[in-house]
Amino acid sequence: MNQFILHDALWWDSEFSCGTCGIYLCEQSGPEPAPDDVREALLAAHGPARLRLVGPVPRLVPTLKVLREVFSAASLSQARELAAELSRDGLVGTLPEMEFLRRRLLLRGVHADIAP
């Protein structure tokens, strides 16, 4: 299982091979959120990463825009909660997820750091 950034999108894939018959399969590959089972396996294998905002954010709007773009199902109030979490303890996810979000924030002038 793998998760990576490609063409400014977060991709995932899940590959399997059989040592007995030699068959090689790719379950999925695409620019969409990884299913929960794939995401959980990645977190178990590599551990979580935490993304936190660096310093005070002078304007909340750029952060909210990024959060609503990345978490497309997030309402404005949910985006505000995510922004508050980014300012306090940080958001936790896979390293590629946090790197993707960090890059999107940086494009809007919002600085954030990733820590294990």
N, C-alpha and C positions, 0 to 999 in steps of 0.2 A: 504494500500500500504506500501511496506517495501523495503528497500535496505540494503544489508549486505555483509560482506566479509566471504566467505566460501571456504576452500581448495585453498587459494591464488587466488581467483577470485572474482570479484564483481558481486553479484547476485541481482535479484529483484523479487518480487512477488506482486500480486494484488489479494486480496481475497474479496469475497462478500458473504453476507448471507442475507436471507430474514426472517424477524421477523414473517411474516404471515404464510408461508408454511414451514419454517425451512430449506430450501435448502441452502447449503454452497458450494461455487464454488471457485476454484483457477484459475484465468485467465491465469497466466503464472508464471513460476518459472524457472530460469535458469541463467547460467553464461554468460550474454550478456548485452549490454547497455540497460538501461531502455528506453522505448519509451518516446517521448517528453511529452505526457500528464501525464504519471506517474511521470516523473522527475519534471515537473512543480508543480504537486500536492504535492510532497514531499518538494519542496522548499517553497511552500506556507504554508504548515503545520509546518515545522520545521525551516524555514529560511535558508539562505545560509551560507556556511563556506568558509573561505579564507585560502589558503595555500601559504606560502611565504618561500623562502629559508632563512636559517639562516647564516648570514655573507656572505662574498665573496666566490665564488666557484673557487677553484684553477684550476680545469679542467672542461671544458664544456661537453666533450664527454660522461661521465656517465649520466649526466642529459639528454642529447639529446637521448641517447639510451633508457632510461626509458620512455621519452615522446613519442618516436616512437613506443615502445611496447604497452603502455597504449592507445595511440590514433593511432591505426594501420593505419588509413587513412591519417595521417599527413605526409606531405613531409618533407624533411630536412629543408627547409626554414621555414615551418610552425612550426616545432619543435624548431627552433631557436627563433621564435617570442614568442612561449609559454615559453621558458626558460627565455627570457628577461622579460616577464610579471611576471614570478615567482620571479625574482630578484627585480622587482619594486613593483608593487601594489599587486601581488599575483594572483593566479588563484582562481576562485569562482565556487563552485558547491555544491552538497549535502555533508553533513558530511561524509557519507560512501565513496563517490567518492574521497574526499580529503584525507581521512585516507588511502584508498587504494593506492593512488598516493604517499603519504608520506612514507608508508611502502616500496614501490618499490624503491623510491629514497634512503631510508636508507640502503637497501640491497646493493646499489652501493656506499655507503659512502657519500651520499649527505644528509645533514641535513635540515629539513624544519619544520616549526611550523604551527599549525592550529589555526585560530582565528575566532570567530563568525562574 
